[in-house]
Amino acid sequence: MAKSAAERKRISRAKAKREGIISAKPDNDTFRTPFFEFFNQRTEGFSDWAMYFDMAGLEAPEIEDDSDPKSLLGNLEQYDPYRGYNRSIGRAEIMLAALLDAAGELARIINDYKRKEVADRMREIEESNLSDADTRKKAFSEMMRFQKMLDQLDKQVRWSFPQWKVIGE
Protein backbone atom coordinates (compact mmCIF):
# COMPACT_ATOMS: atom_id res chain seq x y z
CA MET A 1 0.00 0.00 0.00
CA ALA A 2 1.31 3.44 -0.91
CA LYS A 3 2.25 5.75 1.94
CA SER A 4 0.54 9.08 2.41
CA ALA A 5 2.54 12.28 2.08
CA ALA A 6 2.32 12.76 5.84
CA GLU A 7 3.61 9.25 6.51
CA ARG A 8 6.50 9.71 4.06
CA LYS A 9 7.35 13.00 5.77
CA ARG A 10 7.26 11.39 9.23
CA ILE A 11 9.61 8.66 8.02
CA SER A 12 11.86 11.26 6.39
CA ARG A 13 12.05 13.29 9.61
CA ALA A 14 12.89 10.18 11.63
CA LYS A 15 15.61 9.27 9.12
CA ALA A 16 17.03 12.79 9.22
CA LYS A 17 17.16 12.72 13.02
CA ARG A 18 18.89 9.33 12.98
CA GLU A 19 21.46 10.54 10.47
CA GLY A 20 22.07 13.73 12.42
CA ILE A 21 20.80 16.03 9.68
CA ILE A 22 18.42 17.75 12.05
CA SER A 23 20.04 19.44 15.01
CA ALA A 24 18.67 20.08 18.44
CA LYS A 25 16.77 23.12 19.65
CA PRO A 26 18.71 26.36 19.18
CA ASP A 27 20.20 27.94 22.28
CA ASN A 28 18.49 31.31 22.70
CA ASP A 29 21.22 32.56 25.05
CA THR A 30 23.85 32.13 22.37
CA PHE A 31 21.82 32.89 19.26
CA ARG A 32 20.20 36.16 20.31
CA THR A 33 19.84 37.98 17.00
CA PRO A 34 16.88 36.50 15.19
CA PHE A 35 18.06 34.46 12.23
CA PHE A 36 15.63 36.14 9.83
CA GLU A 37 17.39 39.50 10.40
CA PHE A 38 20.79 38.01 9.57
CA PHE A 39 19.36 36.08 6.61
CA ASN A 40 17.75 39.16 5.09
CA GLN A 41 20.92 41.25 5.47
CA ARG A 42 22.92 38.43 3.93
CA THR A 43 20.62 37.83 0.97
CA GLU A 44 19.73 41.45 0.25
CA GLY A 45 19.93 42.25 -3.45
CA PHE A 46 21.50 39.59 -5.64
CA SER A 47 21.94 36.34 -3.84
CA ASP A 48 23.04 32.86 -4.83
CA TRP A 49 20.21 31.58 -2.60
CA ALA A 50 17.58 33.14 -4.85
CA MET A 51 19.54 32.41 -8.04
CA TYR A 52 19.57 28.64 -7.42
CA PHE A 53 15.83 28.55 -6.91
CA ASP A 54 15.37 30.73 -10.00
CA MET A 55 17.48 28.29 -12.04
CA ALA A 56 15.11 25.53 -10.90
CA GLY A 57 12.11 27.61 -11.94
CA LEU A 58 11.06 28.07 -8.33
CA GLU A 59 10.51 31.07 -6.14
CA ALA A 60 13.00 31.23 -3.29
CA PRO A 61 11.39 30.93 0.14
CA GLU A 62 11.60 34.06 2.18
CA ILE A 63 12.31 34.19 5.87
CA GLU A 64 10.72 37.50 6.84
CA ASP A 65 9.91 37.04 10.51
CA ASP A 66 10.90 35.04 13.58
CA SER A 67 7.93 32.68 13.54
CA ASP A 68 8.23 28.96 14.26
CA PRO A 69 8.36 26.39 11.47
CA LYS A 70 5.08 25.11 10.05
CA SER A 71 4.02 23.09 7.04
CA LEU A 72 2.53 24.82 4.03
CA LEU A 73 -0.80 22.99 4.23
CA GLY A 74 -0.82 22.41 7.98
CA ASN A 75 -1.17 18.63 7.60
CA LEU A 76 2.11 17.60 9.24
CA GLU A 77 1.70 19.33 12.58
CA GLN A 78 -0.29 16.38 13.94
CA TYR A 79 2.97 14.36 13.82
CA ASP A 80 4.85 17.07 15.73
CA PRO A 81 7.78 17.19 13.27
CA TYR A 82 9.00 20.54 14.59
CA ARG A 83 9.55 19.66 18.24
CA GLY A 84 12.61 21.55 19.41
CA TYR A 85 12.69 23.84 16.40
CA ASN A 86 11.73 27.36 17.25
CA ARG A 87 11.88 30.73 15.63
CA SER A 88 13.34 31.52 12.23
CA ILE A 89 16.55 29.53 12.88
CA GLY A 90 14.45 26.42 13.51
CA ARG A 91 12.51 27.13 10.34
CA ALA A 92 15.76 27.44 8.39
CA GLU A 93 17.11 24.16 9.80
CA ILE A 94 13.87 22.34 8.95
CA MET A 95 13.97 23.90 5.47
CA LEU A 96 17.54 22.68 4.97
CA ALA A 97 16.64 19.14 6.04
CA ALA A 98 13.59 19.15 3.75
CA LEU A 99 15.61 20.46 0.79
CA LEU A 100 18.23 17.75 1.32
CA ASP A 101 15.50 15.10 1.49
CA ALA A 102 13.85 16.50 -1.62
CA ALA A 103 17.15 16.57 -3.53
CA GLY A 104 17.85 12.96 -2.56
CA GLU A 105 14.38 11.87 -3.63
CA LEU A 106 14.65 13.70 -6.97
CA ALA A 107 18.07 12.12 -7.55
CA ARG A 108 16.55 8.67 -6.97
CA ILE A 109 13.69 9.39 -9.37
CA ILE A 110 16.05 10.64 -12.10
CA ASN A 111 18.32 7.63 -11.54
CA ASP A 112 15.34 5.22 -11.85
CA TYR A 113 14.22 6.97 -15.05
CA LYS A 114 17.65 6.77 -16.67
CA ARG A 115 18.10 3.12 -15.64
CA LYS A 116 14.74 2.23 -17.18
CA GLU A 117 15.51 4.04 -20.43
CA VAL A 118 18.96 2.45 -20.75
CA ALA A 119 17.53 -1.01 -19.97
CA ASP A 120 14.82 -0.45 -22.61
CA ARG A 121 17.45 0.43 -25.23
CA MET A 122 19.50 -2.62 -24.29
CA ARG A 123 16.42 -4.83 -24.59
CA GLU A 124 15.71 -3.37 -28.04
CA ILE A 125 19.22 -4.30 -29.16
CA GLU A 126 18.90 -7.82 -27.73
CA GLU A 127 15.62 -8.34 -29.59
CA SER A 128 16.87 -6.92 -32.89
CA ASN A 129 18.17 -8.89 -35.85
CA LEU A 130 21.95 -9.13 -35.45
CA SER A 131 22.68 -11.36 -38.45
CA ASP A 132 24.78 -8.72 -40.21
CA ALA A 133 28.37 -8.36 -38.95
CA ASP A 134 28.31 -4.54 -39.07
CA THR A 135 25.02 -4.46 -37.18
CA ARG A 136 26.44 -6.85 -34.55
CA LYS A 137 29.56 -4.70 -34.18
CA LYS A 138 27.49 -1.54 -33.75
CA ALA A 139 25.14 -3.31 -31.31
CA PHE A 140 28.08 -4.55 -29.25
CA SER A 141 29.51 -1.03 -29.12
CA GLU A 142 26.12 0.38 -28.02
CA MET A 143 25.73 -2.31 -25.36
CA MET A 144 29.15 -1.41 -23.94
CA ARG A 145 28.18 2.27 -23.89
CA PHE A 146 24.90 1.46 -22.14
CA GLN A 147 26.69 -0.75 -19.59
CA LYS A 148 29.05 2.13 -18.79
CA MET A 149 26.00 4.33 -18.21
CA LEU A 150 24.55 1.76 -15.81
CA ASP A 151 27.90 1.52 -14.01
CA GLN A 152 27.87 5.30 -13.56
CA LEU A 153 24.31 5.17 -12.25
CA ASP A 154 25.41 2.59 -9.64
CA LYS A 155 27.69 5.15 -7.99
CA GLN A 156 26.85 7.45 -5.11
CA VAL A 157 27.86 11.09 -5.07
CA ARG A 158 28.61 13.37 -2.14
CA TRP A 159 28.22 17.08 -1.73
CA SER A 160 30.06 19.03 0.94
CA PHE A 161 28.27 21.57 3.11
CA PRO A 162 29.47 23.82 5.88
CA GLN A 163 28.55 22.46 9.30
CA TRP A 164 25.31 23.99 10.56
CA LYS A 165 24.85 21.99 13.74
CA VAL A 166 26.77 22.74 16.90
CA ILE A 167 27.11 20.66 20.04
CA GLY A 168 25.48 22.22 23.04
CA GLU A 169 22.58 23.78 21.19
ROKOL-808827 format. One record per residue: residue number from 1; residue in one letter; x, y, z of N, C-alpha, C in turn. Coordinates in steps of 0.2 Angstrom, whole numbers, plus 2048, in hexadecimal, padded with zeros to 3 digits. Layout:
N
{site NUM, "a", {X, Y, Z}, {X, Y, Z}, {X, Y, Z}}
...
This chain:
169
{site 1, "m", {804, 7FA, 800}, {800, 800, 800}, {804, 806, 800}}
{site 2, "a", {803, 80B, 7FC}, {807, 811, 7FB}, {806, 815, 802}}
{site 3, "k", {80B, 819, 804}, {80B, 81D, 80A}, {809, 824, 808}}
{site 4, "s", {805, 827, 80D}, {803, 82D, 80C}, {809, 832, 80C}}
{site 5, "a", {807, 838, 80A}, {80D, 83D, 80A}, {80F, 83F, 812}}
{site 6, "a", {80A, 83F, 816}, {80C, 840, 81D}, {810, 83A, 820}}
{site 7, "e", {80E, 834, 81E}, {812, 82E, 821}, {819, 82E, 81E}}
{site 8, "r", {81A, 830, 817}, {820, 831, 814}, {825, 836, 818}}
{site 9, "k", {821, 83C, 819}, {825, 841, 81D}, {827, 83F, 824}}
{site 10, "r", {823, 83B, 827}, {824, 839, 82E}, {82A, 834, 82E}}
{site 11, "i", {82A, 830, 829}, {830, 82B, 828}, {836, 82F, 826}}
{site 12, "s", {836, 834, 822}, {83B, 838, 820}, {83E, 83C, 826}}
{site 13, "r", {83A, 83F, 82A}, {83C, 842, 830}, {840, 83E, 835}}
{site 14, "a", {83D, 838, 836}, {840, 833, 83A}, {847, 831, 837}}
{site 15, "k", {848, 830, 831}, {84E, 82E, 82E}, {853, 834, 82F}}
{site 16, "a", {851, 83A, 82D}, {855, 840, 82E}, {858, 841, 835}}
{site 17, "k", {854, 83F, 83A}, {856, 840, 841}, {85B, 83A, 843}}
{site 18, "r", {85A, 834, 840}, {85E, 82F, 841}, {865, 830, 83E}}
{site 19, "e", {865, 833, 838}, {86B, 835, 834}, {86F, 83B, 837}}
{site 20, "g", {86B, 83F, 83B}, {86E, 845, 83E}, {86E, 84B, 83A}}
{site 21, "i", {869, 84A, 835}, {868, 850, 830}, {865, 856, 834}}
{site 22, "i", {860, 854, 838}, {85C, 859, 83C}, {860, 85A, 843}}
{site 23, "s", {861, 860, 845}, {864, 861, 84B}, {85F, 862, 851}}
{site 24, "a", {862, 863, 856}, {85D, 864, 85C}, {85B, 86C, 85C}}
{site 25, "k", {857, 86D, 861}, {854, 874, 862}, {859, 879, 863}}
{site 26, "p", {859, 87F, 85F}, {85E, 884, 860}, {85E, 887, 867}}
{site 27, "d", {864, 889, 869}, {865, 88C, 86F}, {864, 893, 86F}}
{site 28, "n", {85E, 896, 872}, {85C, 89D, 871}, {861, 8A1, 875}}
{site 29, "d", {865, 89F, 87A}, {86A, 8A3, 87D}, {870, 8A4, 879}}
{site 30, "t", {872, 8A0, 874}, {877, 8A1, 870}, {875, 8A4, 869}}
{site 31, "f", {870, 8A2, 867}, {86D, 8A4, 860}, {868, 8AA, 862}}
{site 32, "r", {86A, 8B0, 863}, {865, 8B5, 866}, {862, 8B9, 860}}
{site 33, "t", {866, 8BA, 85B}, {863, 8BE, 855}, {85F, 8B9, 851}}
{site 34, "p", {859, 8BB, 850}, {854, 8B6, 84C}, {857, 8B5, 845}}
{site 35, "f", {857, 8AF, 843}, {85A, 8AC, 83D}, {858, 8B0, 837}}
{site 36, "f", {851, 8B1, 837}, {84E, 8B5, 831}, {851, 8BB, 830}}
{site 37, "e", {854, 8BF, 835}, {857, 8C5, 834}, {85E, 8C4, 830}}
{site 38, "f", {861, 8C0, 833}, {868, 8BE, 830}, {867, 8BC, 829}}
{site 39, "f", {862, 8B7, 828}, {861, 8B4, 821}, {85F, 8BA, 81C}}
{site 40, "n", {85B, 8BF, 81E}, {859, 8C4, 819}, {85E, 8C9, 818}}
{site 41, "q", {863, 8CA, 81D}, {869, 8CE, 81B}, {86D, 8CB, 817}}
{site 42, "r", {86E, 8C4, 818}, {873, 8C0, 814}, {870, 8BF, 80C}}
{site 43, "t", {86A, 8BF, 80B}, {867, 8BD, 805}, {864, 8C3, 801}}
{site 44, "e", {865, 8C9, 804}, {863, 8CF, 801}, {866, 8D0, 7FA}}
{site 45, "g", {861, 8D2, 7F6}, {864, 8D3, 7EF}, {865, 8CD, 7EB}}
{site 46, "f", {86A, 8CC, 7E7}, {86C, 8C6, 7E4}, {86E, 8C1, 7E9}}
{site 47, "s", {86C, 8BB, 7E8}, {86E, 8B6, 7ED}, {86E, 8AF, 7E9}}
{site 48, "d", {873, 8AB, 7EB}, {873, 8A4, 7E8}, {86D, 8A0, 7EA}}
{site 49, "w", {86B, 8A1, 7F0}, {865, 89E, 7F3}, {85F, 89E, 7EE}}
{site 50, "a", {85E, 8A5, 7EC}, {858, 8A6, 7E8}, {859, 8A3, 7E1}}
{site 51, "m", {860, 8A4, 7DF}, {862, 8A2, 7D8}, {861, 89B, 7D7}}
{site 52, "y", {863, 896, 7DC}, {862, 88F, 7DB}, {85B, 88D, 7DA}}
{site 53, "f", {856, 890, 7DE}, {84F, 88F, 7DD}, {84D, 891, 7D7}}
{site 54, "d", {84F, 897, 7D4}, {84D, 89A, 7CE}, {84F, 895, 7C8}}
{site 55, "m", {855, 892, 7C9}, {857, 88D, 7C4}, {853, 887, 7C3}}
{site 56, "a", {850, 885, 7C9}, {84C, 880, 7C9}, {844, 881, 7C8}}
{site 57, "g", {843, 888, 7C6}, {83D, 88A, 7C4}, {838, 88B, 7CA}}
{site 58, "l", {83B, 88C, 7D0}, {837, 88C, 7D6}, {838, 893, 7DA}}
{site 59, "e", {834, 895, 7DE}, {835, 89B, 7E1}, {838, 89A, 7E8}}
{site 60, "a", {83D, 89D, 7E9}, {841, 89C, 7F0}, {83D, 89E, 7F6}}
{site 61, "p", {83D, 899, 7FB}, {839, 89B, 801}, {83C, 8A1, 804}}
{site 62, "e", {838, 8A5, 807}, {83A, 8AA, 80B}, {839, 8A9, 812}}
{site 63, "i", {83E, 8AC, 816}, {83E, 8AB, 81D}, {83D, 8B2, 820}}
{site 64, "e", {837, 8B4, 821}, {836, 8BB, 822}, {834, 8BD, 829}}
{site 65, "d", {833, 8B8, 82E}, {832, 8B9, 835}, {835, 8B4, 839}}
{site 66, "d", {833, 8B4, 83F}, {837, 8AF, 844}, {832, 8AA, 846}}
{site 67, "s", {82D, 8A8, 842}, {828, 8A3, 844}, {82A, 89C, 843}}
{site 68, "d", {827, 898, 847}, {829, 891, 847}, {828, 88D, 841}}
{site 69, "p", {82B, 888, 83F}, {82A, 884, 839}, {823, 881, 839}}
{site 70, "k", {820, 881, 833}, {819, 87E, 832}, {819, 87B, 82B}}
{site 71, "s", {815, 876, 82A}, {814, 873, 823}, {810, 878, 81F}}
{site 72, "l", {810, 878, 819}, {80D, 87C, 814}, {805, 87B, 815}}
{site 73, "l", {803, 875, 815}, {7FC, 873, 815}, {7F9, 872, 81C}}
{site 74, "g", {7FE, 871, 821}, {7FC, 870, 828}, {7FA, 869, 82A}}
{site 75, "n", {7FC, 864, 825}, {7FA, 85D, 826}, {7FF, 859, 82A}}
{site 76, "l", {805, 85C, 82B}, {80B, 858, 82E}, {80B, 859, 836}}
{site 77, "e", {808, 85F, 838}, {808, 861, 83F}, {806, 85B, 844}}
{site 78, "q", {801, 857, 841}, {7FF, 852, 846}, {804, 84D, 848}}
{site 79, "y", {809, 84C, 844}, {80F, 848, 845}, {814, 84B, 849}}
{site 80, "d", {814, 851, 84B}, {818, 855, 84F}, {81F, 855, 84C}}
{site 81, "p", {820, 856, 845}, {827, 856, 842}, {82C, 85C, 844}}
{site 82, "y", {829, 861, 848}, {82D, 867, 849}, {82F, 867, 850}}
{site 83, "r", {82E, 862, 854}, {830, 862, 85B}, {837, 864, 85C}}
{site 84, "g", {838, 869, 860}, {83F, 86C, 861}, {842, 871, 85C}}
{site 85, "y", {83E, 872, 857}, {83F, 877, 852}, {83B, 87D, 853}}
{site 86, "n", {83E, 883, 855}, {83B, 889, 856}, {83E, 88F, 852}}
{site 87, "r", {839, 893, 851}, {83B, 89A, 84E}, {83E, 899, 847}}
{site 88, "s", {841, 89E, 844}, {843, 89E, 83D}, {849, 899, 83C}}
{site 89, "i", {84D, 898, 841}, {853, 894, 840}, {850, 88C, 840}}
{site 90, "g", {84B, 88B, 844}, {848, 884, 844}, {845, 883, 83D}}
{site 91, "r", {842, 888, 83A}, {83F, 888, 834}, {844, 886, 82E}}
{site 92, "a", {849, 88A, 82F}, {84F, 889, 82A}, {852, 882, 82A}}
{site 93, "e", {853, 87F, 830}, {856, 879, 831}, {851, 873, 82E}}
{site 94, "i", {84A, 874, 830}, {845, 870, 82D}, {845, 870, 825}}
{site 95, "m", {846, 876, 823}, {846, 878, 81B}, {84C, 874, 818}}
{site 96, "l", {852, 875, 81B}, {858, 871, 819}, {857, 86A, 819}}
{site 97, "a", {854, 867, 81E}, {853, 860, 81E}, {84E, 85E, 819}}
{site 98, "a", {849, 861, 818}, {844, 860, 813}, {847, 860, 80C}}
{site 99, "l", {84B, 865, 80B}, {84E, 866, 804}, {853, 861, 802}}
{site 100, "l", {857, 85E, 808}, {85B, 859, 807}, {857, 852, 805}}
{site 101, "d", {852, 851, 809}, {84E, 84B, 807}, {84B, 84C, 800}}
{site 102, "a", {848, 852, 7FF}, {845, 853, 7F8}, {84A, 851, 7F2}}
{site 103, "a", {850, 854, 7F3}, {856, 853, 7EE}, {857, 84B, 7EE}}
{site 104, "g", {858, 848, 7F3}, {859, 841, 7F3}, {854, 83D, 7F0}}
{site 105, "e", {84E, 83F, 7F1}, {848, 83B, 7EE}, {848, 83D, 7E6}}
{site 106, "l", {849, 843, 7E4}, {849, 845, 7DD}, {84F, 841, 7DA}}
{site 107, "a", {855, 840, 7DD}, {85A, 83D, 7DA}, {858, 835, 7D9}}
{site 108, "r", {855, 832, 7DE}, {853, 82B, 7DD}, {84E, 82B, 7D7}}
{site 109, "i", {849, 82F, 7D7}, {844, 82F, 7D1}, {848, 830, 7CA}}
{site 110, "i", {84D, 834, 7CA}, {850, 835, 7C3}, {854, 82F, 7C2}}
{site 111, "n", {858, 82C, 7C7}, {85C, 826, 7C6}, {857, 820, 7C4}}
{site 112, "d", {851, 81F, 7C7}, {84D, 81A, 7C5}, {84B, 81B, 7BE}}
{site 113, "y", {849, 821, 7BC}, {847, 823, 7B5}, {84D, 821, 7B0}}
{site 114, "k", {853, 823, 7B1}, {858, 822, 7AD}, {85A, 81A, 7AC}}
{site 115, "r", {859, 817, 7B2}, {85A, 810, 7B2}, {855, 80C, 7AD}}
{site 116, "k", {84F, 80E, 7AE}, {84A, 80B, 7AA}, {84B, 80C, 7A3}}
{site 117, "e", {84C, 813, 7A1}, {84E, 814, 79A}, {853, 810, 797}}
{site 118, "v", {859, 810, 79B}, {85F, 80C, 798}, {85D, 805, 798}}
{site 119, "a", {85A, 802, 79C}, {858, 7FB, 79C}, {853, 7FA, 796}}
{site 120, "d", {84F, 7FE, 795}, {84A, 7FE, 78F}, {84E, 7FE, 788}}
{site 121, "r", {853, 802, 788}, {857, 802, 782}, {85B, 7FC, 781}}
{site 122, "m", {85E, 7F9, 787}, {862, 7F3, 787}, {85D, 7ED, 784}}
{site 123, "r", {857, 7ED, 787}, {852, 7E8, 785}, {850, 7E8, 77E}}
{site 124, "e", {850, 7EE, 77B}, {84F, 7EF, 774}, {854, 7EC, 770}}
{site 125, "i", {85A, 7ED, 772}, {860, 7EB, 76E}, {860, 7E3, 76F}}
{site 126, "e", {85F, 7E0, 775}, {85E, 7D9, 775}, {859, 7D6, 771}}
{site 127, "e", {854, 7D9, 770}, {84E, 7D6, 76C}, {84F, 7D8, 765}}
{site 128, "s", {854, 7DC, 763}, {854, 7DD, 75C}, {858, 7D8, 758}}
{site 129, "n", {858, 7D8, 751}, {85B, 7D4, 74D}, {862, 7D5, 74C}}
{site 130, "l", {867, 7D1, 74F}, {86E, 7D2, 74F}, {871, 7CE, 74A}}
{site 131, "s", {86E, 7CC, 744}, {871, 7C7, 740}, {877, 7CA, 73C}}
{site 132, "d", {877, 7D1, 73B}, {87C, 7D4, 737}, {882, 7D6, 73C}}
{site 133, "a", {888, 7D5, 739}, {88E, 7D6, 73D}, {88E, 7DE, 73F}}
{site 134, "d", {88D, 7E2, 73B}, {88E, 7E9, 73D}, {888, 7EB, 742}}
{site 135, "t", {882, 7E8, 741}, {87D, 7EA, 746}, {87F, 7E7, 74D}}
{site 136, "r", {882, 7E1, 74D}, {884, 7DE, 753}, {88A, 7E2, 757}}
{site 137, "k", {88E, 7E4, 753}, {894, 7E9, 755}, {891, 7EF, 758}}
{site 138, "k", {88C, 7F2, 755}, {889, 7F8, 757}, {885, 7F7, 75E}}
{site 139, "a", {882, 7F1, 75E}, {87E, 7EF, 763}, {882, 7EE, 769}}
{site 140, "f", {888, 7EB, 768}, {88C, 7E9, 76E}, {88F, 7F0, 771}}
{site 141, "s", {891, 7F4, 76C}, {894, 7FB, 76E}, {88E, 7FF, 773}}
{site 142, "e", {888, 7FF, 770}, {883, 802, 774}, {881, 7FF, 77B}}
{site 143, "m", {882, 7F8, 77B}, {881, 7F4, 781}, {886, 7F6, 786}}
{site 144, "m", {88C, 7F7, 784}, {892, 7F9, 788}, {891, 800, 78B}}
{site 145, "r", {88E, 804, 787}, {88D, 80B, 789}, {887, 80B, 78E}}
{site 146, "f", {882, 808, 78D}, {87D, 807, 791}, {87F, 804, 798}}
{site 147, "q", {883, 7FF, 798}, {885, 7FC, 79E}, {88A, 801, 7A2}}
{site 148, "k", {88D, 805, 79F}, {891, 80B, 7A2}, {88D, 810, 7A5}}
{site 149, "m", {887, 811, 7A2}, {882, 816, 7A5}, {87F, 813, 7AB}}
{site 150, "l", {87E, 80C, 7AB}, {87B, 809, 7B1}, {880, 809, 7B7}}
{site 151, "d", {886, 808, 7B5}, {88C, 808, 7BA}, {88C, 80E, 7BD}}
{site 152, "q", {88B, 814, 7B9}, {88B, 81A, 7BC}, {885, 81B, 7C1}}
{site 153, "l", {880, 819, 7BF}, {87A, 81A, 7C3}, {87A, 816, 7C9}}
{site 154, "d", {87E, 811, 7CA}, {87F, 80D, 7D0}, {883, 811, 7D5}}
{site 155, "k", {886, 816, 7D3}, {88A, 81A, 7D8}, {886, 81F, 7DC}}
{site 156, "q", {889, 820, 7E2}, {886, 825, 7E6}, {88B, 82B, 7E6}}
{site 157, "v", {888, 831, 7E7}, {88B, 837, 7E7}, {88B, 83B, 7ED}}
{site 158, "r", {88F, 83F, 7EF}, {88F, 843, 7F5}, {890, 84A, 7F4}}
{site 159, "w", {88C, 84E, 7F8}, {88D, 855, 7F7}, {88F, 858, 7FE}}
{site 160, "s", {894, 85D, 7FE}, {896, 85F, 805}, {893, 865, 807}}
{site 161, "f", {891, 866, 80D}, {88D, 86C, 810}, {891, 86E, 816}}
{site 162, "p", {891, 875, 817}, {893, 877, 81D}, {88F, 874, 823}}
{site 163, "q", {892, 873, 829}, {88F, 870, 82E}, {88A, 875, 831}}
{site 164, "w", {884, 873, 832}, {87F, 878, 835}, {87C, 876, 83C}}
{site 165, "k", {87E, 870, 83E}, {87C, 86E, 845}, {882, 86F, 849}}
{site 166, "v", {881, 871, 850}, {886, 872, 854}, {884, 86E, 85B}}
{site 167, "i", {889, 86B, 85E}, {888, 867, 864}, {886, 86C, 86A}}
{site 168, "g", {881, 86B, 86E}, {87F, 86F, 873}, {87A, 874, 871}}
{site 169, "e", {877, 873, 86C}, {871, 877, 86A}, {86B, 875, 86F}}
